[in-house]
Amino acid sequence: MTDTVDRATDYQDEWLASRLAAARPAAPVGPSLTICIDCDDDIPEARRAAVPGCTRCMPCESDHRKRGGRNG
């Protein structure tokens, strides 16, 4: 019986890990931009350092996510 419980727990752990990975937004790739692609304002250095590959300033990124977009 213990073997069955162990296999079920392993399966549940693997399933949860795969669902969490699928739900995680894709990380931006490449260098951060210095100018926001939406509003043409500067992207602060602190944001570019904190989020490598970012393409939007924080206000535009927030609006983008509210509309269902992914990171960038």
N, C-alpha and C positions, 0 to 999 in steps of 0.2 A: 504494500500500500504506500509506503514511504517513497518508493521509486516513482510511482504515478504522481504523487504530490510534487516531488522534485521536478519532474518533467513538465508538469503544468505550470509551476512557478517559473521555470526557465523560459517556457514559451511566452508566458505573460510578460516577463521582463524584456524579452526580445521584441515582442509586439509593441510594448509601450515605447521602447527606445526608437523603433522605426517610425512610430507615429509622431513622436516629438521631433525627430530629425526632419520629417516631411513638413511639419508645421513651422519650423524655424526659417525665417526669411533668409534668402541668399545674401551672402556678404558681398559688398562691392569689391571689385577687382581693379588693381592698378593704382596709380597715384591719385590723390585727391585733387579736385579742381580748385582753383583759387577764386573763381567766379561762379555763382549759382546758375544752374541751367534754366531755372524758372524765372527768377527776378533780376538777374544780372548784378546783384549786390555781391560784395566780397564775402567769401567764406572765411570766418575767423581762423587764425592759425591754431588756436586751441581745439576747435572742432576738427580741423584737418589732422591734427596729431592724435586726437582721441578716436576718430573714425577714419582709418586709412581707406582711401578709395571713394570718399564721399563726393557727391556731385551737387548737393543742395545745401543752402543755409538751414539753420534749425527751423525757422518759421515755415519755410517752404517744404522741408522734410516732414514736418508735423502735418501740414495740409495734405501732402501727398499720401501719407499713411492713413489719414482719415478717409481719403477717397479709395482706400484699398490697395494702394501701391506698395511695392517692396522697398527695402533699403536702397539708398543711393544718394 
